Amino acid sequence: REQTNRQVTYSKRRNGLFKKANELTVLCDAKVSIIMISSTGKLHEFISPSVTTKQLFDLYQKTVGVDLWNSHYEKMQEQLRKLKDVNRNLRREIRQRMGESLNDLNYEQLEELNENVDNSLKLIRERKYKVISNQIETYKKKVRKCGRNT
């Protein structure tokens, strides 16, 4: 009940706000943009018809003296660099597990790689035996079922 009341209040106030924004646009030749996200995650927006969202953001940046796009771009570049490092390290690790690119490793690193490979083999064998056991159980059930039907 309370959620419904809030939603009704939100809708009425949003519509009132958008009406005022439109009046500012028409009567005062102002450039107005409103972006709202409701508690349910629904997006509502108003933008003056004489301007695009990008133009308004560019005007905002110029007026305030900040570069929103550049800082966002730099963050994305940093994230890309980190992902490339992770990718490079994973590729190197895969090559090493395949027996390649071992010349750069010292004795301790080779020993650690050997231990990792042994642990991986152990897990693979355990999984393989589990699959085989399950298949054997399935075949046993089929054989018992066929034996009863004859």
CYANA upper distance limits for C-alpha pairs under 8 A (distance plus 0.5 A):
  1 ARG  CA      5 ASN  CA      6.83
  2 GLU  CA      6 ARG  CA      6.70
  3 GLN  CA      7 GLN  CA      6.67
  4 THR  CA      8 VAL  CA      6.70
  5 ASN  CA      9 THR  CA      6.62
  6 ARG  CA     10 TYR  CA      6.46
  7 GLN  CA     11 SER  CA      6.65
  8 VAL  CA     12 LYS  CA      6.73
  9 THR  CA     13 ARG  CA      6.59
 10 TYR  CA     14 ARG  CA      6.36
 10 TYR  CA     38 SER  CA      8.32
 11 SER  CA     15 ASN  CA      6.58
 12 LYS  CA     16 GLY  CA      6.68
 13 ARG  CA     17 LEU  CA      6.50
 14 ARG  CA     18 PHE  CA      6.60
 15 ASN  CA     19 LYS  CA      6.57
 16 GLY  CA     20 LYS  CA      6.79
 17 LEU  CA     21 ALA  CA      6.65
 18 PHE  CA     22 ASN  CA      6.62
 18 PHE  CA     34 ILE  CA      8.27
 18 PHE  CA     46 PHE  CA      7.00
 19 LYS  CA     23 GLU  CA      6.76
 20 LYS  CA     24 LEU  CA      6.70
 21 ALA  CA     25 THR  CA      6.75
 21 ALA  CA     32 VAL  CA      6.85
 21 ALA  CA     33 SER  CA      8.39
 21 ALA  CA     46 PHE  CA      8.27
 22 ASN  CA     26 VAL  CA      6.68
 22 ASN  CA     32 VAL  CA      8.46
 22 ASN  CA     48 SER  CA      7.63
 23 GLU  CA     27 LEU  CA      6.14
 23 GLU  CA     28 CYS  CA      8.15
 24 LEU  CA     28 CYS  CA      5.71
 24 LEU  CA     29 ASP  CA      7.24
 24 LEU  CA     30 ALA  CA      6.35
 24 LEU  CA     32 VAL  CA      8.12
 25 THR  CA     29 ASP  CA      5.36
 25 THR  CA     30 ALA  CA      5.16
 25 THR  CA     31 LYS  CA      6.53
 25 THR  CA     32 VAL  CA      7.03
 25 THR  CA     48 SER  CA      6.64
 26 VAL  CA     30 ALA  CA      8.00
 30 ALA  CA     48 SER  CA      8.41
 31 LYS  CA     47 ILE  CA      8.17
 31 LYS  CA     48 SER  CA      6.09
 31 LYS  CA     50 SER  CA      7.88
 31 LYS  CA     51 VAL  CA      7.39
 31 LYS  CA     56 LEU  CA      7.97
 32 VAL  CA     46 PHE  CA      8.06
 32 VAL  CA     47 ILE  CA      6.18
 32 VAL  CA     48 SER  CA      5.81
 33 SER  CA     45 GLU  CA      7.82
 33 SER  CA     46 PHE  CA      5.92
 33 SER  CA     47 ILE  CA      4.80
 33 SER  CA     48 SER  CA      6.96
 33 SER  CA     53 THR  CA      7.93
 33 SER  CA     56 LEU  CA      8.12
 34 ILE  CA     45 GLU  CA      5.86
 34 ILE  CA     46 PHE  CA      5.49
 34 ILE  CA     47 ILE  CA      6.98
 35 ILE  CA     43 LEU  CA      7.86
 35 ILE  CA     44 HIS  CA      6.56
 35 ILE  CA     45 GLU  CA      4.98
 35 ILE  CA     46 PHE  CA      7.14
 36 MET  CA     43 LEU  CA      6.36
 36 MET  CA     44 HIS  CA      5.60
 36 MET  CA     45 GLU  CA      6.51
 37 ILE  CA     41 GLY  CA      6.13
 37 ILE  CA     42 LYS  CA      5.92
 37 ILE  CA     43 LEU  CA      5.04
 37 ILE  CA     44 HIS  CA      6.63
 38 SER  CA     42 LYS  CA      5.75
 38 SER  CA     43 LEU  CA      7.09
 38 SER  CA     44 HIS  CA      8.28
 47 ILE  CA     51 VAL  CA      7.79
 47 ILE  CA     52 THR  CA      7.79
 47 ILE  CA     53 THR  CA      7.44
 48 SER  CA     52 THR  CA      8.23
 51 VAL  CA     55 GLN  CA      6.73
 51 VAL  CA     56 LEU  CA      7.09
 52 THR  CA     56 LEU  CA      6.76
 53 THR  CA     57 PHE  CA      6.71
 54 LYS  CA     58 ASP  CA      6.58
 55 GLN  CA     59 LEU  CA      6.59
 56 LEU  CA     60 TYR  CA      6.56
 57 PHE  CA     61 GLN  CA      6.64
 58 ASP  CA     62 LYS  CA      6.70
 59 LEU  CA     63 THR  CA      6.58
 60 TYR  CA     64 VAL  CA      6.50
 61 GLN  CA     65 GLY  CA      5.92
 61 GLN  CA     66 VAL  CA      5.52
 61 GLN  CA     67 ASP  CA      6.30
 61 GLN  CA     68 LEU  CA      7.39
 62 LYS  CA     66 VAL  CA      7.39
 67 ASP  CA     71 SER  CA      7.13
 68 LEU  CA     72 HIS  CA      6.82
 69 TRP  CA     73 TYR  CA      6.48
 70 ASN  CA     74 GLU  CA      6.58
 71 SER  CA     75 LYS  CA      6.74
 72 HIS  CA     76 MET  CA      6.75
 73 TYR  CA     77 GLN  CA      6.62
 74 GLU  CA     78 GLU  CA      6.66
 75 LYS  CA     79 GLN  CA      6.69
 76 MET  CA     80 LEU  CA      6.57
 77 GLN  CA     81 ARG  CA      6.67
 78 GLU  CA     82 LYS  CA      6.79
 79 GLN  CA     83 LEU  CA      6.68
 80 LEU  CA     84 LYS  CA      6.59
 81 ARG  CA     85 ASP  CA      6.76
 82 LYS  CA     86 VAL  CA      6.77
 83 LEU  CA     87 ASN  CA      6.52
 84 LYS  CA     88 ARG  CA      6.50
 85 ASP  CA     89 ASN  CA      6.62
 86 VAL  CA     90 LEU  CA      6.61
 87 ASN  CA     91 ARG  CA      6.59
 88 ARG  CA     92 ARG  CA      6.65
 89 ASN  CA     93 GLU  CA      6.60
 90 LEU  CA     94 ILE  CA      6.61
 91 ARG  CA     95 ARG  CA      6.68
 92 ARG  CA     96 GLN  CA      6.64
 92 ARG  CA    101 SER  CA      7.89
 93 GLU  CA     97 ARG  CA      6.64
 94 ILE  CA     98 MET  CA      6.73
 95 ARG  CA     99 GLY  CA      6.92
 95 ARG  CA    100 GLU  CA      5.57
 95 ARG  CA    101 SER  CA      6.80
 96 GLN  CA    100 GLU  CA      5.39
 96 GLN  CA    101 SER  CA      6.07
 96 GLN  CA    102 LEU  CA      6.51
 96 GLN  CA    113 LEU  CA      8.40
 97 ARG  CA    113 LEU  CA      7.84
 97 ARG  CA    117 VAL  CA      7.46
102 LEU  CA    110 LEU  CA      8.22
105 LEU  CA    109 GLN  CA      6.07
105 LEU  CA    110 LEU  CA      6.53
106 ASN  CA    110 LEU  CA      6.67
107 TYR  CA    111 GLU  CA      6.59
108 GLU  CA    112 GLU  CA      6.65
109 GLN  CA    113 LEU  CA      6.60
110 LEU  CA    114 ASN  CA      6.56
111 GLU  CA    115 GLU  CA      6.74
112 GLU  CA    116 ASN  CA      6.67
113 LEU  CA    117 VAL  CA      6.64
114 ASN  CA    118 ASP  CA      6.68
115 GLU  CA    119 ASN  CA      6.67
116 ASN  CA    120 SER  CA      6.60
117 VAL  CA    121 LEU  CA      6.58
118 ASP  CA    122 LYS  CA      6.69
119 ASN  CA    123 LEU  CA      6.82
120 SER  CA    124 ILE  CA      6.64
121 LEU  CA    125 ARG  CA      6.55
122 LYS  CA    126 GLU  CA      6.69
123 LEU  CA    127 ARG  CA      6.68
124 ILE  CA    128 LYS  CA      6.54
125 ARG  CA    129 TYR  CA      6.58
126 GLU  CA    130 LYS  CA      6.68
127 ARG  CA    131 VAL  CA      6.74
128 LYS  CA    132 ILE  CA      6.70
129 TYR  CA    133 SER  CA      6.46
130 LYS  CA    134 ASN  CA      6.65
131 VAL  CA    135 GLN  CA      6.72
132 ILE  CA    136 ILE  CA      6.65
133 SER  CA    137 GLU  CA      6.70
134 ASN  CA    138 THR  CA      6.69
135 GLN  CA    139 TYR  CA      6.68
136 ILE  CA    140 LYS  CA      6.59
137 GLU  CA    141 LYS  CA      6.74
138 THR  CA    142 LYS  CA      6.81
139 TYR  CA    143 VAL  CA      6.59
140 LYS  CA    144 ARG  CA      6.66
141 LYS  CA    145 LYS  CA      6.53
142 LYS  CA    146 CYS  CA      6.55
143 VAL  CA    147 GLY  CA      6.56
144 ARG  CA    148 ARG  CA      6.86
145 LYS  CA    149 ASN  CA      6.97
146 CYS  CA    150 THR  CA      7.11
